[in-house]
């Protein structure tokens, strides 16, 4: 299977469990609810060493670098293994650990499925996995890392002059 969906329309999120920016349970987050703007989705697992050594630091750096730009972020724990450790309760733990005031979702495997819906729909290769989406809903880039400079240039290209 070829991983990724770069250049394609972004699939809707079908993630059943979410916490909001304050760590409180909330209704499901959708791409529409994130707004028609640039969006970055970050998929991870709590027990994934690379998610903590590379993924979250890259996400934090990108958030800091786009603080003055109109970009929405959401984090989804895509549990394809270690369901006893990668639980919904870990979301608020990770949200606090990295001081991230953005929504976190939890997507586990459905009975009879090998992977969570998010991983199937986004054709991810594992975790950490980034998905950058433009305001028209097209995936600009996706993969185990994010090309921050390329993403910021795309955001700036779409900004009105100040």
Contact map, one row per residue, 1 for C-alpha under 8 A:
111000000000000000000000000000000000000000000000000000000000000000000000000000000000000000000000000000000000000000000000000000000000000000000000000000000000000000
111100000000000000000000000000000000000000000000000000000000000000000000000000000000000000000000000000000000000000000000001000000000000000000000000000000000000000
111110000000000000000000000000000000000000000000000000000000000000000000000000000000000000000000000000000000000000000000001110000000000000000000000000000000000000
011111000000000000000000000000000000000000000000000000000000000000000000000000000000000000000000000000000000000000000000011110000000000000000110000000000000000000
001111110100000000000000000000000000000000000000000000000000000000000000000000000000000000000000000000000000000000000000011000000000000000101100000000000000000000
000111110000000000000000000000000000000000000000000000000000000000000000000000000000000000000000000000000000000000000000000000000000000001111100000000000000000000
000011111000000000000000000000000000000000000000000000000000000000000000000000000000000000000000000000000000000000000000000000000000000001111000000000000000000000
000011111100000000000000000000000000000000000000000000000000000000000000000000000000000000000000000000000000000000000000000000000000000001100000000000000000000000
000000111110000000000000000000000000000000000000000000000000000000000000000000000000000000000000000000000000000000000000000000000000000011100000000000000000000000
000010011111000000000000000000000000000000000000000000000000000000000000000000000000000000000000000000000000000000000000010000000000100011100000000000000000000000
000000001111100000000000000000000000000000000000000000000000000000000000000000000000000000000000000000000000000000000000110000000000000000000000000000000000000000
000000000111110000000000000001100000000000000000000000000000000000000000000000000000000000000000000000000000000000000000000000000000000000000000000000000000000000
000000000011111000000000000011100000000000000000000000000000000000000000000000000000000000000000000000000000000000000100000000000000000000000000000000000000000000
000000000001111100000000000101000000000000000000000000000000000000000000000000000000000000000000000000000000000000001100000000000000000000000000000000000000000000
000000000000111111000000000110000000000000000000000000000000000000000000000100000000000000000000000000001110000000001100000000000000000000000000000000000000000000
000000000000011111000000000100000000000000000000000000000000000000000000000000000000000000000000000000001110000000000000000000000000000000000000000000000000000000
000000000000001111100000111100000000000000000000000000000000000000000000000000000000000100000000000000001110000000000000000000000000000000000000000000000000000000
000000000000001111110000111110000000000000000000000000000000000000000000000000000000000000000000000000111100000000000000000000000000000000000000000000000000000000
000000000000000011111111110000000000000000000000000000000000000000000000000000000000000000110000000000111000000000000000000000000000000000000000000000000000000000
000000000000000001111111110000000000000000000000000000000000000000000000000000000000000000000000000011110000000000000000000000000000000000000000000000000000000000
000000000000000000111111000000000000000000000000000000000000000000000000000000000000000000000000000111110000000000000000000000000000000000000000000000000000000000
000000000000000000111111000000000000000000000000000000000000000000000000000000000000000000000000000011000000000000000000000000000000000000000000000000000000000000
000000000000000000111111100000000000000000000000000000000000000000000000000000000000000000010010000000100000000000000000000000000000000000000000000000000000000000
000000000000000000111111110000000000000000000000000000000000000000000000000000000000000000000000000000000000000000000000000000000000000000000000000000000000000000
000000000000000011110011111000000000000000000000000000000000000000000000000000000000000000000000000000000000000000000000000000000000000000000000000000000000000000
000000000000000011110001111100000000000000000000000000000000000000000000000000000000000000000000000000000000000000000000000000000000000000000000000000000000000000
000000000000000011000000111110000000000000000000000000000000000000000000000000000000000000000000000000000000000000000000000000000000000000000000000000000000000000
000000000000011111000000011111000000000000000000000000000000000000000000000000000000000000000000000000000000000000000000000000000000000000000000000000000000000000
000000000000101001000000001111101100000000000000000000000000000000000000000000000000000000000000000000101000000000000000000000000000000000000000000000000000000000
000000000001110000000000000111111100000000000000000000000000000000000000000000000000000000000000000000000000000000000000000000000000000000000000000000000000000000
000000000001100000000000000011111110000000000000000000000000000000000000000000000000000000000000000000000000000000000000000000000000000000000000000000000000000000
000000000000000000000000000001111111000000000000000000000000000000000000000000000000000000000000000000000000000000000000000000000000000000000000000000000000000000
000000000000000000000000000011111110000000000000000000000000000000000000000000000000000000000000000000000000000000000000000000000000000000000000000000000000000000
000000000000000000000000000011111111101000000000000000000000000000000001100000000000000000000000000000000000000000000000000000000000000000000000000000000000000000
000000000000000000000000000000111111100000000000000000000000000000000001000000000000000000000000000000000000000000000000000000000000000000000000000000000000000000
000000000000000000000000000000010111110000000000000000000000000000000000000000000000000000000000000000000000000000000000000000000000001110000000000000000000000000
000000000000000000000000000000000111111000000000000000000000000000000111000000000000000000000000000000000000000000000000000000000000011100000000000000000000000000
000000000000000000000000000000000001111100000000000000000000000000000111000000000000000000000000000000000000000000000000000000000001111000000000000000000010000000
000000000000000000000000000000000100111110000000000000000000000000000011100000000000000000000000000000000000000000000000000000000001111000000000000000000000000000
000000000000000000000000000000000000011111000000000000000000000000000011110000000000000000000000000000000000000000000000000000000111100000000000000000000000000000
000000000000000000000000000000000000001111100000000000000000000000000000111100000000000000000000000000000000000000000000000000000111000000000000000000000000000000
000000000000000000000000000000000000000111110000000000000010000000000000111100000000000000000000000000000000000000000000000000011110000000000000000000000000000000
000000000000000000000000000000000000000011111000000000000000000000000000001111000000000000000000000000000000000000000000000000111100000000000000000000000000000000
000000000000000000000000000000000000000001111101001000100000000000000000001111000000000000000000000000000000000000000000000000111000000000000000000000000000000000
000000000000000000000000000000000000000000111111001000000000000000000000000011100000010000000000000000000000000000000000000000110000000000000000000000000000000000
000000000000000000000000000000000000000000011111001000000000000000000000000010000000110001100100000000000000000000000000000000000000000000000000000000000000000000
000000000000000000000000000000000000000000001111100000000000000000000000000000000100110000000000000000000000000000000000000000000000000000000000000000000000000000
000000000000000000000000000000000000000000011111111100000000000000000000000000000000000000000000000000000000000000000000000000110000000000000000000000000000000000
000000000000000000000000000000000000000000000011111110000000000000000000000000000000000000000000000000000000000000000000000000000000000000000000000000000000000000
000000000000000000000000000000000000000000000001111111100000000000000000000000000000000000000000000000000000000000000000000000110000000000000000000000000000000000
000000000000000000000000000000000000000000011101111111110000000000000000000000000000000000000000000000000000000000000000000000110000000000000000000000000000000000
000000000000000000000000000000000000000000000001111111111000000000000000000000000000000000000000000000000000000000000000000000000000000000000000000000000000000000
000000000000000000000000000000000000000000000000111111111000000000000000000000000000000000000000000000000000000000000000000000000000000000000000000000000000000000
000000000000000000000000000000000000000000000000011111111100000000000000000000000000000000000000000000000000000000000000000000000000000000000000000000000000000000
000000000000000000000000000000000000000000010000011111111110000000000000000000000000000000000000000000000000000000000000000000011000000000000000100000000000000000
000000000000000000000000000000000000000000000000001111111111000000000000000000000000000000000000010000000000000000000000000000000000000000000000000000000000000000
000000000000000000000000000000000000000000000000000111111111100000000000000000000000000000000000000000000000000000000000000000000000000000000000000000000000000000
000000000000000000000000000000000000000000000000000001111111110000000000000000000000000000000000000000000000000000000000000000000000000000000000110000000000000000
000000000000000000000000000000000000000001000000000000111111111000000000000000000000000000000000000000000000000000000000000000000000000000000000000000000000000000
000000000000000000000000000000000000000000000000000000011111111100000000000000000000000000000000010000000000000000000000000000000000000000000000000000000000000000
000000000000000000000000000000000000000000000000000000001111111110000000000000000000000000000000000000000000000000000000000000000000000000000000000000000000000000
000000000000000000000000000000000000000000000000000000000111111111000000000000000000000000000000000000000000000000000000000000000000000000000000000100000000000000
000000000000000000000000000000000000000000000000000000000011111111100000000000000000000000000000000000000000000000000000000000000000000000000000000000000000000000
000000000000000000000000000000000000000000000000000000000001111111100000000000000000000000000000000000000000000000000000000000000000000000000000000000000000000000
000000000000000000000000000000000000000000000000000000000000111111110000000000000000000000000000000000000000000000000000000000000000000000000000000000000000000000
000000000000000000000000000000000000000000000000000000000000011111111110000000000000000000000000000000000000000000000000000000000000000000000000000000010000000000
000000000000000000000000000000000000000000000000000000000000001111111110000000000000000000000000000000000000000000000000000000000000000000000000000000000000000000
000000000000000000000000000000000000000000000000000000000000000011111100000000000000000000000000000000000000000000000000000000000000000000000000000000000000000000
000000000000000000000000000000000000000000000000000000000000000001111110000000000000000000000000000000000000000000000000000000000000000000000000000000000010000000
000000000000000000000000000000000000110000000000000000000000000001111111000000000000000000000000000000000000000000000000000000000000000000000000000000000000000000
000000000000000000000000000000000000111100000000000000000000000001101111100000000000000000000000000000000000000000000000000000000000000000000000000000000000000000
000000000000000000000000000000000110111100000000000000000000000000000111110000000000000000000000000000000000000000000000000000000000000000000000000000000000000000
000000000000000000000000000000000100001111000000000000000000000000000011111000000000000000000000000001100000000000000000000000000000000000000000000000000000000000
000000000000000000000000000000000000000111000000000000000000000000000001111100000000000000000000000001111000000000000000000000000000000000000000000000000000000000
000000000000000000000000000000000000000011110000000000000000000000000000111110000000000000000000000001111000000000000000000000000000000000000000000000000000000000
000000000000001000000000000000000000000011110000000000000000000000000000011111000000000000000000000000011110000000000000000000000000000000000000000000000000000000
000000000000000000000000000000000000000000111100000000000000000000000000001111100000010000100000000000011110000000000000000000000000000000000000000000000000000000
000000000000000000000000000000000000000000111000000000000000000000000000000111110000000000000000000000000111000000010110000000100000000000000000000000000000000000
000000000000000000000000000000000000000000001000000000000000000000000000000011111110010000000000000000000111100000110000000000000000000000000000000000000000000000
000000000000000000000000000000000000000000000000000000000000000000000000000001111110000000000000000000000001100001110000000000000000000000000000000000000000000000
000000000000000000000000000000000000000000000000000000000000000000000000000000111110010000000000000000000000000000000000000000000000000000000000000000000000000000
000000000000000000000000000000000000000000000010000000000000000000000000000000111111110000000000000000000000000000000000000000000000000000000000000000000000000000
000000000000000000000000000000000000000000000000000000000000000000000000000000111111111000000000000000000001000000000000000000000000000000000000000000000000000000
000000000000000000000000000000000000000000000000000000000000000000000000000000000111111000000000000000000000000000000000000000000000000000000000000000000000000000
000000000000000000000000000000000000000000000110000000000000000000000000000000000111111000000000000000000000000000000000000000000000000000000000000000000000000000
000000000000000000000000000000000000000000001110000000000000000000000000000010101111111101000000000000000000000000000000000000000000000000000000000000000000000000
000000000000000000000000000000000000000000000000000000000000000000000000000000000011111111100000000000000100000000000000000000000000000000000000000000000000000000
000000000000000010000000000000000000000000000000000000000000000000000000000000000000011111100000000000001100000000000000000000000000000000000000000000000000000000
000000000000000000000000000000000000000000000000000000000000000000000000000000000000001111111000000000000000000000000000000000000000000000000000000000000000000000
000000000000000000000000000000000000000000000100000000000000000000000000000000000000011111111100000000000000000000000000000000000000000000000000000000000000000000
000000000000000000100000000000000000000000000100000000000000000000000000000010000000001111111110000000011100000000000000000000000000000000000000000000000000000000
000000000000000000100010000000000000000000000000000000000000000000000000000000000000000011111111000000010000000000000000000000000000000000000000000000000000000000
000000000000000000000000000000000000000000000000000000000000000000000000000000000000000011111111100000000000000000000000000000000000000000000000000000000000000000
000000000000000000000000000000000000000000000100000000000000000000000000000000000000000001111111110000000000000000000000000000000000000000000000000000000000000000
000000000000000000000010000000000000000000000000000000000000000000000000000000000000000000111111111111010000000000000000000000000000000000000000000000000000000000
000000000000000000000000000000000000000000000000000000000000000000000000000000000000000000011111111100000000000000000000000000000000000000000000000000000000000000
000000000000000000000000000000000000000000000000000000000000000000000000000000000000000000001111111100000000000000000000000000000000000000000000000000000000000000
000000000000000000000000000000000000000000000000000000010001000000000000000000000000000000000111111100000000000000000000000000000000000000000000000000000000000000
000000000000000000000000000000000000000000000000000000000000000000000000000000000000000000000011111110000000000000000000000000000000000000000000000000000000000000
000000000000000000001000000000000000000000000000000000000000000000000000000000000000000000000011111111000000000000000000000000000000000000000000000000000000000000
000000000000000000011100000000000000000000000000000000000000000000000000000000000000000000000010001111100000000000000000000000000000000000000000000000000000000000
000000000000000000011100000000000000000000000000000000000000000000000000111000000000000000000010000111110000000000000000000000000000000000000000000000000000000000
000000000000000001111010000010000000000000000000000000000000000000000000111000000000000000000000000011111000000000000000000000000000000000000000000000000000000000
000000000000000001111000000000000000000000000000000000000000000000000000011110000000000000110010000001111100000000000000000000000000000000000000000000000000000000
000000000000001111100000000010000000000000000000000000000000000000000000011110000000000100100000000000111110000000000000000000000000000000000000000000000000000000
000000000000001111000000000000000000000000000000000000000000000000000000000111100000001100100000000000011111000000000000000000000000000000000000000000000000000000
000000000000001110000000000000000000000000000000000000000000000000000000000111100000000000000000000000001111100000011100000000000000000000000000000000000000000000
000000000000000000000000000000000000000000000000000000000000000000000000000001110010000000000000000000000111110000111000000000000000000000000000000000000000000000
000000000000000000000000000000000000000000000000000000000000000000000000000000110000000000000000000000000011111011111000000000000000000000000000000000000000000000
000000000000000000000000000000000000000000000000000000000000000000000000000000000000000000000000000000000001111110111000000000000000000000000000000000000000000000
000000000000000000000000000000000000000000000000000000000000000000000000000000000000000000000000000000000000111110000000000000000000000000000000000000000000000000
000000000000000000000000000000000000000000000000000000000000000000000000000000000000000000000000000000000000011111000000000000000000000000000000000000000000000000
000000000000000000000000000000000000000000000000000000000000000000000000000000000000000000000000000000000000111111110000000000000000000000000000000000000000000000
000000000000000000000000000000000000000000000000000000000000000000000000000000010000000000000000000000000000100111110000000000000000000000000000000000000000000000
000000000000000000000000000000000000000000000000000000000000000000000000000000110000000000000000000000000001110011111011000000000000000000000000000000000000000000
000000000000000000000000000000000000000000000000000000000000000000000000000001110000000000000000000000000011110011111111000000000000000000000000000000000000000000
000000000000011000000000000000000000000000000000000000000000000000000000000000000000000000000000000000000011110000111111100000000000000000000000000000000000000000
000000000000111000000000000000000000000000000000000000000000000000000000000001000000000000000000000000000010000000011111111000000000000000000000000000000000000000
000000000000000000000000000000000000000000000000000000000000000000000000000001000000000000000000000000000000000000111111111111000000000000000000000000000000000000
000000000000000000000000000000000000000000000000000000000000000000000000000000000000000000000000000000000000000000111111111100000000000000000000000000000000000000
000000000010000000000000000000000000000000000000000000000000000000000000000000000000000000000000000000000000000000001111111000000000000000000000000000000000000000
000110000110000000000000000000000000000000000000000000000000000000000000000000000000000000000000000000000000000000000111111100000000000000000000000000000000000000
011110000000000000000000000000000000000000000000000000000000000000000000000000000000000000000000000000000000000000000111111110000000000000000000000000000000000000
001100000000000000000000000000000000000000000000000000000000000000000000000000000000000000000000000000000000000000000011011111101000000000000010000000000000000000
001100000000000000000000000000000000000000000000000000000000000000000000000000000000000000000000000000000000000000000010001111101000000000000011000000000000000000
000000000000000000000000000000000000000000000000000000000000000000000000000000000000000000000000000000000000000000000010000111111000000000000001000000000000000000
000000000000000000000000000000000000000000111001011000000000000000000000000001000000000000000000000000000000000000000000000111111000000000000001000000000000000000
000000000000000000000000000000000000000001111001011000100000000000000000000000000000000000000000000000000000000000000000000001111100000000000001100000000000000000
000000000000000000000000000000000000000001110000000000100000000000000000000000000000000000000000000000000000000000000000000111111110000000000111100000000000000000
000000000000000000000000000000000000000111100000000000000000000000000000000000000000000000000000000000000000000000000000000000011111000000001111110000000000000000
000000000000000000000000000000000000000111000000000000000000000000000000000000000000000000000000000000000000000000000000000000001111100000111110010000000000000000
000000000000000000000000000000000000011110000000000000000000000000000000000000000000000000000000000000000000000000000000000000000111110000111100010000100000000000
000000000100000000000000000000000000011100000000000000000000000000000000000000000000000000000000000000000000000000000000000000000011111111111000000000000000000000
000000000000000000000000000000000000111000000000000000000000000000000000000000000000000000000000000000000000000000000000000000000001111111110000000000000010000000
000000000000000000000000000000000001111000000000000000000000000000000000000000000000000000000000000000000000000000000000000000000000111111000000000000000000000000
000000000000000000000000000000000001100000000000000000000000000000000000000000000000000000000000000000000000000000000000000000000000111111000000000000000000000000
000000001100000000000000000000000001000000000000000000000000000000000000000000000000000000000000000000000000000000000000000000000000111111100000000000000000000000
000001111100000000000000000000000000000000000000000000000000000000000000000000000000000000000000000000000000000000000000000000000000111111110000000000000000000000
000011111100000000000000000000000000000000000000000000000000000000000000000000000000000000000000000000000000000000000000000000000011110011111100000000000000000000
000001100000000000000000000000000000000000000000000000000000000000000000000000000000000000000000000000000000000000000000000000000011110001111100000000100000000000
000011100000000000000000000000000000000000000000000000000000000000000000000000000000000000000000000000000000000000000000000000000111100000111110011000000000000000
000111000000000000000000000000000000000000000000000000000000000000000000000000000000000000000000000000000000000000000000000000001111000000111111110000000000000000
000100000000000000000000000000000000000000000000000000000000000000000000000000000000000000000000000000000000000000000000000110001110000000001111110000000000000000
000000000000000000000000000000000000000000000000000000000000000000000000000000000000000000000000000000000000000000000000000011111100000000000111110000000000000000
000000000000000000000000000000000000000000000000000000100100000000000000000000000000000000000000000000000000000000000000000000011100000000000111111000000000000000
000000000000000000000000000000000000000000000000000000000100000000000000000000000000000000000000000000000000000000000000000000000111000000001111111100100000000000
000000000000000000000000000000000000000000000000000000000000000000000000000000000000000000000000000000000000000000000000000000000000000000001000111111100000000000
000000000000000000000000000000000000000000000000000000000000010000000000000000000000000000000000000000000000000000000000000000000000000000000000011111110000000000
000000000000000000000000000000000000000000000000000000000000000000000000000000000000000000000000000000000000000000000000000000000000000000000000001111111000000000
000000000000000000000000000000000000000000000000000000000000000000000000000000000000000000000000000000000000000000000000000000000000000000000000001111111100000000
000000000000000000000000000000000000000000000000000000000000000000000000000000000000000000000000000000000000000000000000000000000001000000010000011111111110000000
000000000000000000000000000000000000000000000000000000000000000001000000000000000000000000000000000000000000000000000000000000000000000000000000000111111111000000
000000000000000000000000000000000000000000000000000000000000000000000000000000000000000000000000000000000000000000000000000000000000000000000000000011111111100000
000000000000000000000000000000000000000000000000000000000000000000000000000000000000000000000000000000000000000000000000000000000000000000000000000001111111110000
000000000000000000000000000000000000010000000000000000000000000000001000000000000000000000000000000000000000000000000000000000000000010000000000000000111111111000
000000000000000000000000000000000000000000000000000000000000000000000000000000000000000000000000000000000000000000000000000000000000000000000000000000011111111000
000000000000000000000000000000000000000000000000000000000000000000000000000000000000000000000000000000000000000000000000000000000000000000000000000000001111111000
000000000000000000000000000000000000000000000000000000000000000000000000000000000000000000000000000000000000000000000000000000000000000000000000000000000111111100
000000000000000000000000000000000000000000000000000000000000000000000000000000000000000000000000000000000000000000000000000000000000000000000000000000000011111110
000000000000000000000000000000000000000000000000000000000000000000000000000000000000000000000000000000000000000000000000000000000000000000000000000000000000011111
000000000000000000000000000000000000000000000000000000000000000000000000000000000000000000000000000000000000000000000000000000000000000000000000000000000000001111
000000000000000000000000000000000000000000000000000000000000000000000000000000000000000000000000000000000000000000000000000000000000000000000000000000000000000111
